């Protein structure tokens, strides 16, 4: 596995999850409040899945570092791929968080 392949796989996975969650929440109606709970649940589950995936990538990179230090992993390229995957996942998660906070702040600053 090379870095380009890892980045493309990671990016496509994250983008598909976010896109699916947004499409799902856009198709739900919010007339009586019950569907609003479904919308919140779908977005919450999507975000929770993204955080779980990011955590998995970080733990995988940490385990690769330990294996490399112990001599179980001798390929530095593979170690770099694991570290880069974790870094990209974390950067993407932070970017999603920043956009969500920006959207929240814009909604809160709207005048009714």
Secondary structure, 3 states (H helix, E strand, C coil): CCHHHHHHHHHHHHHHHHHHHHHHHHHCCCCCCHHHHHHHHHHHHHHHHHHHHHHHHHHHHHHHHHHHHHCCCCCHHHHHHHHHHHHHHHHHHHHHHHHHHHHHHHHHCCCC
